[in-house]
Amino acid sequence: MTKQIIGDPLVINGRRLSLSRAVWAGDFVFLTGQVPMQNGAVMTHGSIEDQTRAVLDDITATLAMAGCDRNDVVKSMVWLTSREDFPGFNAVYAEYFPEQPPARSAIVNDLLVDVKVEIEVIAYKPQG
């Protein structure tokens, strides 16, 4: 099995991060956990709905770089900083995965940056 790096290196607040945006490995595409971004900076403002949309839009764009779409996502992992944000997060998440949603885990925990949500996904796309 070979691995292939997808996309350019991630840059946040002008600093290049030591991780890949996404990695193909076999028939799977693993996306790095995504926090809400706006114009290349961490989005520390906005509602949980705004931040969730920003994250899921970036995930959609990264999946497209790998020739995938949200229908290829088989697993998502979600981190929220507040239990009270779950209903708002869940409503937006359901818009992006309306039918046959992926398996999902969600936890409430502090995040390394001052945001409300982080999402990581794994997509399955057989390579023919």
Rosetta blueprint (number, residue, H / E / L):
1 M L
2 T L
3 K E
4 Q E
5 I E
6 I E
7 G L
8 D L
9 P L
10 L L
11 V E
12 I E
13 N L
14 G L
15 R E
16 R E
17 L L
18 S L
19 L L
20 S L
21 R L
22 A E
23 V E
24 W E
25 A E
26 G L
27 D L
28 F E
29 V E
30 F E
31 L E
32 T L
33 G L
34 Q E
35 V L
36 P L
37 M E
38 Q E
39 N L
40 G L
41 A E
42 V E
43 M L
44 T L
45 H L
46 G L
47 S L
48 I H
49 E H
50 D H
51 Q H
52 T H
53 R H
54 A H
55 V H
56 L H
57 D H
58 D H
59 I H
60 T H
61 A H
62 T H
63 L H
64 A H
65 M H
66 A L
67 G L
68 C L
69 D L
70 R H
71 N H
72 D H
73 V E
74 V E
75 K E
76 S E
77 M E
78 V E
79 W E
80 L E
81 T L
82 S L
83 R H
84 E H
85 D H
86 F H
87 P H
88 G H
89 F H
90 N H
91 A H
92 V H
93 Y H
94 A H
95 E H
96 Y H
97 F L
98 P L
99 E L
100 Q L
101 P L
102 P L
103 A E
104 R E
105 S E
106 A E
107 I E
108 V E
109 N L
110 D L
111 L L
112 L L
113 V L
114 D L
115 V L
116 K L
117 V E
118 E E
119 I E
120 E E
121 V E
122 I E
123 A E
124 Y E
125 K L
126 P L
127 Q L
128 G L
